[in-house]
Amino acid sequence: MAANRARVVLAILPLLALVALVAVFATQMGRDTDFVPSALIDRPVPDFTLAPVEAHGQPGFSSADLAGNGVSVVNVFASWCIPCRDEHPFLMDLAQRGGTTLYGINYDDPAPNARAFLAELGNPYDAIGADRDRRVGIEWGVYGVPETFVVDNEGIITFKHVGPLSAESYETRLLPAIAAAR
C-alpha cells in the first residue's frame, strides 16, 4: 500500500510542477516588457569621456556635453545590432524635428563598421562616442543595444527605453519624455 502511495505522489509531482510553471507564466503575461527600471533615473549622468567614432568628422562627447545644452537624447547602438536598424528611421525623424541634441554611443563596434552603418542608413547624431570596451555602457546600466535615454538641461537622466524604438514607443513614450524633460 505504501509503495502505491509513493508511486501516485511521484506521478503527481511533475504535474504539480507543470501547473506551477503555467501559473507563473500566466501571471507574467501582459506585463510591460519594455519597462526595465533604471537606478539612474533622476540622477546625473555618469562621468565619462568618449573618443570619436571618426564618422563624418564628428567629435566624440563626454558627460560635460550633457549639461547646460538643453534636452539631449543619448542612443546606444551598434552596426551588428539588427534592432538598431529597425529603430533608425525614428532617430532620423527626431534629428529632422530639431530642438533636441542627439548623441550616439557606438557600443563595442569597430569604427569602419560604424561608419558603414551610418553611411548606409544616414547619420542622425550630433556627436558619436566610441565605447569600444563597453565601460561607459556599463556605467549607464545598458543591458544591450539599442537603448535610448533622455537627459534634461541639468544633466539628469529622466527616461530610459530598452530595446528598439517602435512607432508606438516613439510617439507615446520617447517624444513625451523629451517634452517632459523640457
Summary of the structure (lengths in Angstrom):
residues: 182
radius of gyration: 21.9
end to end distance: 74.6
largest distance: 82.5
contacts: 531
relative contact order: 0.19
helix: 43%
strand: 21%
